[in-house]
Amino acid sequence: MQIFRDKPFNERVAGSIKALHIGNVYGQFTKLIYFLSCLIATTLPITGTLIWLNKMKKKKVNSWISQNLPLP
C-alpha cells in the first residue's frame, strides 16, 4: 500500500475527485450535505415551472377580465 502523498500528482488528483464525487471526504456528514443540495437543485426546475404556469393562468384571466368577456 502506498502513502497518498507519495503517489504521483495525477493519481492524487484522481483519488481526490473520486472521494469528492462519492462523498467520502468527511463521512456521513458530507453525504447528507450532498443529498440536501441535490434535493434543492432538483426542486428548482419544478417550482420554477409551477410559478411560470400560474403566472400564465393569471395573465390569461386578466386578459379575459380586461376585455369584459365571461370566464370559461
PAGU-26994 format. One record per residue: residue in three letters; x, y, z of N, C-alpha, C, O, CB in turn; residue number from 0. Coordinates in pm, 1 decimal. Glycine has a CB too. Layout:
<nodes>
NODE   res        n.X        n.Y        n.Z       ca.X       ca.Y       ca.Z        c.X        c.Y        c.Z        o.X        o.Y        o.Z       cb.X       cb.Y       cb.Z     n
NODE   ALA          X          Y          Z          X          Y          Z          X          Y          Z          X          Y          Z          X          Y          Z   NUM
...
</nodes>
This chain:
<nodes>
NODE   res        n.X        n.Y        n.Z       ca.X       ca.Y       ca.Z        c.X        c.Y        c.Z        o.X        o.Y        o.Z       cb.X       cb.Y       cb.Z     n
NODE   MET       84.6     -117.2        0.0        0.0        0.0        0.0       89.4      123.8        0.0      190.1      129.9       70.5      -96.4       -0.4      122.1     0
NODE   GLN       50.1      222.1      -80.6      130.7      341.5      -97.8       66.5      459.4      -23.0      -55.7      473.5      -21.4      147.2      374.4     -248.0     1
NODE   ILE      149.5      542.7       38.0      101.3      660.2      109.2       53.4      763.2        6.9      112.9      778.9      -99.7      212.7      719.9      201.2     2
NODE   PHE      -54.9      833.1       41.0     -118.0      925.8      -52.9      -20.7     1032.2     -102.7      -17.7     1059.5     -222.7     -237.8      992.6       12.4     3
NODE   ARG       57.1     1091.8      -17.0      146.9     1199.4      -59.4      263.3     1148.7     -144.0      327.7     1227.5     -213.2      200.5     1272.5       61.8     4
NODE   ASP      291.4     1017.5     -139.5      398.8      960.0     -221.0      352.5      922.7     -361.6      434.8      890.2     -447.2      455.3      837.6     -152.4     5
NODE   LYS      222.8      927.1     -385.6      170.7      892.3     -518.0      198.6     1004.6     -616.4      217.8     1119.1     -575.6       19.4      863.3     -511.5     6
NODE   PRO      201.2      973.6     -745.8      216.9     1080.1     -847.0       98.1     1176.5     -842.4      -10.2     1141.6     -795.4      230.4     1018.8     -989.7     7
NODE   PHE      120.8     1297.7     -892.0       20.1     1403.6     -884.8     -112.3     1362.9     -949.5     -219.1     1387.7     -893.6       72.7     1529.2     -951.3     8
NODE   ASN     -105.1     1299.8    -1068.3     -229.8     1263.1    -1137.4     -310.7     1161.3    -1057.6     -433.6     1165.9    -1060.9     -198.8     1206.9    -1276.5     9
NODE   GLU     -246.7     1070.9     -987.2     -320.4      973.9     -905.4     -380.8     1040.6     -781.9     -489.6     1003.3     -738.1     -227.9      858.4     -863.0    10
NODE   ARG     -310.8     1138.7     -726.2     -365.8     1211.5     -610.9     -489.5     1290.8     -651.9     -589.1     1292.2     -579.5     -259.6     1306.2     -550.4    11
NODE   VAL     -483.8     1356.8     -767.8     -599.4     1433.6     -816.4     -716.2     1340.7     -844.0     -829.1     1369.7     -804.4     -563.3     1513.1     -943.9    12
NODE   ALA     -690.3     1228.7     -911.8     -797.2     1132.9     -942.7     -859.3     1077.7     -814.6     -981.1     1062.3     -806.0     -742.9     1017.5    -1029.2    13
NODE   GLY     -776.3     1048.2     -716.3     -828.5      997.9     -588.9     -912.4     1101.5     -516.4    -1013.8     1068.1     -455.1     -714.4      953.6     -499.6    14
NODE   SER     -870.6     1227.2     -523.3     -946.2     1334.2     -457.5    -1080.0     1357.5     -526.5    -1181.9     1377.4     -460.4     -864.8     1464.1     -455.9    15
NODE   ILE    -1079.4     1355.0     -659.7    -1203.5     1376.6     -733.6    -1302.4     1264.7     -704.9    -1421.3     1289.9     -685.5    -1175.9     1386.1     -884.5    16
NODE   LYS    -1253.9     1142.0     -702.3    -1342.6     1029.1     -672.9    -1401.1     1041.0     -532.3    -1520.1     1016.6     -512.1    -1266.7      895.8     -687.6    17
NODE   ALA    -1317.9     1078.4     -435.5    -1366.8     1093.2     -297.7    -1471.2     1204.0     -288.3    -1570.2     1189.6     -216.6    -1249.9     1122.8     -202.1    18
NODE   LEU    -1450.2     1314.2     -359.7    -1549.2     1422.1     -360.3    -1677.9     1377.8     -427.9    -1787.2     1409.4     -381.0    -1493.2     1545.8     -430.5    19
NODE   HIS    -1665.2     1304.8     -537.7    -1782.8     1261.3     -612.9    -1868.2     1163.6     -532.0    -1991.0     1172.3     -533.5    -1740.1     1196.6     -744.7    20
NODE   ILE    -1804.9     1073.3     -463.4    -1877.6      972.8     -385.9    -1925.2     1029.5     -252.9    -2024.9      982.6     -198.1    -1789.7      850.3     -362.0    21
NODE   GLY    -1855.7     1129.3     -200.4    -1893.0     1188.7      -72.4    -1818.4     1129.0       44.1    -1867.4     1131.6      157.0    -2039.4     1173.7      -49.8    22
NODE   ASN    -1701.3     1075.5       18.9    -1622.6     1012.9      124.6    -1525.0     1108.1      192.0    -1436.8     1062.9      265.0    -1547.3      896.6       69.0    23
NODE   VAL    -1537.8     1236.6      170.0    -1439.9     1330.8      223.6    -1453.9     1341.5      375.1    -1355.4     1323.1      446.7    -1456.5     1469.5      158.3    24
NODE   TYR    -1572.1     1370.5      425.2    -1591.7     1384.8      569.1    -1696.0     1287.1      622.3    -1756.7     1312.3      726.4    -1632.8     1527.2      602.3    25
NODE   GLY    -1717.2     1177.5      553.1    -1806.7     1072.5      600.7    -1954.3     1103.1      574.7    -1990.1     1164.4      474.1    -1785.2     1050.7      748.1    26
NODE   GLN    -2037.6     1059.6      666.7    -2182.7     1070.4      651.8    -2229.7     1215.7      644.7    -2328.8     1245.4      577.9    -2251.8      999.7      767.0    27
NODE   PHE    -2160.4     1305.2      712.3    -2199.9     1445.8      710.2    -2194.8     1501.0      567.7    -2286.0     1572.0      525.3    -2109.0     1528.7      803.0    28
NODE   THR    -2089.8     1469.0      494.6    -2076.8     1515.0      356.6    -2186.6     1455.1      269.8    -2242.6     1523.8      184.4    -1938.7     1478.6      300.2    29
NODE   LYS    -2217.3     1329.3      290.8    -2323.8     1265.4      212.1    -2458.0     1332.2      239.1    -2538.3     1348.9      147.3    -2332.3     1114.6      244.2    30
NODE   LEU    -2482.7     1370.1      362.3    -2606.7     1439.8      397.2    -2612.2     1576.8      329.9    -2716.0     1614.8      275.6    -2619.0     1455.2      550.1    31
NODE   ILE    -2502.0     1650.9      333.0    -2495.7     1782.3      267.8    -2516.0     1766.8      117.3    -2590.4     1843.8       56.6    -2360.0     1852.2      297.1    32
NODE   TYR    -2450.4     1667.8       56.6    -2467.5     1643.3      -87.5    -2612.9     1610.5     -119.2    -2668.7     1661.4     -216.4    -2375.6     1528.1     -134.7    33
NODE   PHE    -2674.3     1525.5      -37.1    -2813.2     1486.5      -60.9    -2905.7     1607.4      -54.3    -2991.1     1624.9     -141.2    -2857.4     1380.8       40.9    34
NODE   LEU    -2889.5     1690.4       47.8    -2975.9     1808.3       62.2    -2955.6     1907.1      -52.7    -3052.3     1963.4     -103.9    -2948.6     1878.0      196.2    35
NODE   SER    -2831.4     1928.2      -92.8    -2807.3     2021.7     -203.3    -2863.6     1967.5     -334.6    -2916.3     2044.6     -414.7    -2656.6     2049.3     -218.2    36
NODE   CYS    -2853.6     1838.4     -358.0    -2911.8     1779.8     -479.3    -3064.1     1783.8     -473.8    -3128.9     1804.9     -576.3    -2863.5     1634.9     -497.9    37
NODE   LEU    -3120.8     1764.4     -358.2    -3266.0     1772.1     -342.9    -3315.9     1912.3     -375.8    -3416.4     1928.2     -445.1    -3307.4     1732.9     -200.1    38
NODE   ILE    -3246.4     2012.8     -326.4    -3282.3     2151.9     -356.7    -3265.3     2180.0     -505.2    -3350.9     2243.1     -567.2    -3196.4     2249.8     -273.9    39
NODE   ALA    -3155.6     2133.4     -561.8    -3128.0     2158.9     -703.5    -3231.2     2093.2     -794.8    -3262.6     2147.8     -900.5    -2988.7     2109.1     -739.5    40
NODE   THR    -3284.2     1978.2     -756.9    -3384.5     1913.5     -841.3    -3522.0     1977.2     -826.0    -3604.7     1966.2     -916.4    -3392.7     1765.7     -808.5    41
NODE   THR    -3548.2     2043.7     -713.8    -3679.3     2106.9     -698.0    -3686.9     2243.1     -766.2    -3797.0     2291.4     -792.9    -3711.9     2121.9     -550.9    42
NODE   LEU    -3573.7     2306.2     -795.1    -3575.6     2438.0     -857.6    -3644.7     2439.0     -994.5    -3728.0     2526.7    -1017.4    -3434.4     2488.7     -872.2    43
NODE   PRO    -3615.0     2347.1    -1086.2    -3687.1     2349.4    -1213.9    -3837.5     2322.0    -1198.8    -3919.2     2377.7    -1272.0    -3626.6     2247.3    -1308.2    44
NODE   ILE    -3872.0     2236.4    -1104.0    -4013.2     2203.0    -1082.9    -4088.9     2324.1    -1030.0    -4194.7     2358.9    -1082.4    -4027.3     2084.3     -985.1    45
NODE   THR    -4035.8     2388.4     -926.8    -4104.5     2504.6     -870.9    -4104.5     2621.4     -969.3    -4200.7     2698.1     -974.8    -4038.9     2546.9     -739.1    46
NODE   GLY    -3997.1     2635.0    -1046.8    -3993.7     2740.6    -1148.3    -4101.1     2721.1    -1253.0    -4165.0     2817.6    -1294.9    -3857.7     2745.5    -1214.9    47
NODE   THR    -4121.8     2597.7    -1295.9    -4226.6     2568.2    -1393.8    -4364.7     2595.2    -1334.9    -4451.2     2650.1    -1403.1    -4216.7     2422.2    -1441.1    48
NODE   LEU    -4386.1     2557.6    -1210.0    -4515.9     2582.9    -1145.9    -4543.7     2732.5    -1133.4    -4655.8     2777.3    -1157.3    -4520.6     2517.2    -1007.2    49
NODE   ILE    -4442.2     2809.3    -1096.1    -4459.9     2954.4    -1086.8    -4492.4     3012.2    -1223.5    -4580.2     3097.6    -1235.5    -4333.6     3021.4    -1029.1    50
NODE   TRP    -4422.1     2966.1    -1327.3    -4445.6     3015.7    -1463.0    -4586.8     2981.5    -1510.4    -4653.4     3065.5    -1570.8    -4341.8     2957.2    -1559.8    51
NODE   LEU    -4633.6     2858.1    -1483.5    -4768.5     2818.2    -1524.1    -4874.4     2902.0    -1452.7    -4971.8     2944.1    -1515.1    -4791.0     2669.1    -1495.2    52
NODE   ASN    -4856.7     2926.4    -1324.2    -4951.6     3010.4    -1250.4    -4952.7     3152.4    -1304.3    -5058.3     3215.3    -1311.4    -4917.5     3011.6    -1101.3    53
NODE   LYS    -4837.0     3203.1    -1342.0    -4828.3     3337.1    -1398.6    -4903.3     3343.5    -1532.0    -4971.7     3442.0    -1560.2    -4680.7     3378.2    -1417.6    54
NODE   MET    -4890.6     3238.9    -1613.6    -4961.1     3234.9    -1741.9    -5113.2     3228.2    -1720.6    -5189.3     3290.6    -1794.6    -4913.4     3113.9    -1825.5    55
NODE   LYS    -5156.4     3152.5    -1619.8    -5300.2     3144.0    -1589.4    -5354.6     3280.4    -1548.3    -5461.0     3321.7    -1594.5    -5326.2     3040.6    -1477.3    56
NODE   LYS    -5281.5     3350.2    -1461.3    -5326.9     3481.3    -1416.3    -5331.0     3579.9    -1531.7    -5422.3     3662.0    -1540.2    -5236.4     3534.0    -1305.4    57
NODE   LYS    -5232.7     3572.3    -1620.4    -5228.5     3662.8    -1734.5    -5348.5     3636.4    -1825.9    -5405.9     3730.0    -1881.6    -5095.4     3646.3    -1812.5    58
NODE   LYS    -5386.2     3509.3    -1841.3    -5499.8     3472.8    -1925.7    -5630.6     3523.0    -1864.7    -5715.6     3577.4    -1935.3    -5505.4     3320.2    -1945.7    59
NODE   VAL    -5646.6     3504.7    -1733.7    -5767.9     3550.3    -1665.4    -5776.0     3702.2    -1669.7    -5883.6     3757.4    -1692.6    -5770.8     3500.3    -1519.1    60
NODE   ASN    -5664.2     3770.4    -1648.0    -5664.5     3916.0    -1652.3    -5700.0     3968.7    -1790.4    -5766.2     4071.9    -1802.2    -5529.8     3969.5    -1610.1    61
NODE   SER    -5656.8     3899.1    -1894.9    -5692.4     3944.3    -2029.4    -5841.6     3924.2    -2055.3    -5903.0     4004.9    -2125.2    -5609.3     3869.3    -2135.1    62
NODE   TRP    -5900.5     3818.9    -2000.7    -6044.2     3796.5    -2015.6    -6121.7     3905.5    -1941.1    -6221.4     3957.6    -1991.0    -6083.6     3655.6    -1962.9    63
NODE   ILE    -6074.2     3938.6    -1821.4    -6143.1     4039.8    -1741.4    -6132.3     4177.2    -1807.9    -6230.3     4251.7    -1811.7    -6084.8     4044.6    -1598.5    64
NODE   SER    -6014.7     4211.2    -1860.2    -5996.3     4342.1    -1921.5    -6080.4     4358.5    -2049.1    -6113.0     4470.6    -2088.2    -5849.0     4363.8    -1953.3    65
NODE   GLN    -6115.0     4247.1    -2113.0    -6197.3     4253.3    -2233.9    -6346.0     4238.5    -2201.8    -6428.5     4235.9    -2293.2    -6154.5     4144.6    -2332.4    66
NODE   ASN    -6381.1     4228.9    -2075.0    -6518.7     4210.9    -2027.4    -6587.4     4089.7    -2089.5    -6704.9     4094.1    -2125.8    -6599.8     4334.9    -2056.7    67
NODE   LEU    -6510.9     3982.2    -2100.4    -6567.1     3857.2    -2153.5    -6601.7     3766.8    -2036.5    -6537.3     3773.5    -1931.8    -6467.0     3786.0    -2251.3    68
NODE   PRO    -6702.5     3682.3    -2053.1    -6733.5     3587.4    -1945.4    -6620.3     3484.0    -1935.0    -6564.3     3441.5    -2036.0    -6871.3     3516.5    -1971.1    69
NODE   LEU    -6588.7     3445.4    -1813.8    -6482.9     3346.6    -1793.2    -6528.4     3210.1    -1842.5    -6645.7     3175.4    -1828.5    -6443.1     3339.4    -1644.4    70
NODE   PRO    -6438.9     3133.6    -1899.1    -6476.3     2998.3    -1950.0    -6507.1     2901.6    -1839.8    -6539.6     2785.9    -1866.5    -6365.4     2940.6    -2035.2    71
</nodes>
